[in-house]
Amino acid sequence: MEHRFPRRSARWLATALAVATSVGCASVAEATRVPPAVTFLQRPDPAFAPERQCRGRYRAEDLARYLPRARLAMSLPGTQSVTVDNARRCILVTVQSVGSGRLAELVMRGVTVPRAAILLRLIN
């Protein structure tokens, strides 16, 4: 005995499979997306950890001396601004992504700007 599917059923089955596959793939991609500045098990990225951020212990003269070296981070992709925040007594480095923040931190270390003088801020 031979079974034949009508053409309408075959089209419906193919459409249903295509939709189910695309919906399934989209939900997996969104589920694996990591929010900014957070890594495995929801721990903050070390570059953005509160204990590594500026505490305001530097004088304005010292920050002004560090600023030209810190501005080298502006040449990095993803760095929005490098400014002196006089209220917090820090060099404020604004970046677009976690990776940009890590890279900016490495550049600051390379040009001998103390990490304790830098406040990294991530924008969305």
Secondary structure, DSSP 8 states (H G I E B T S, - for coil): ------HHHHHHHHHHHHHHHHHHHHHHHHHT---TTB-GGG-B-GGG-GGGS--S-S-HHHHHHHHHHHGGGGGSTTEEEEEEETTTTEEEEEESSHHHHHHHHHHHHHTT--GGGEEEEE--
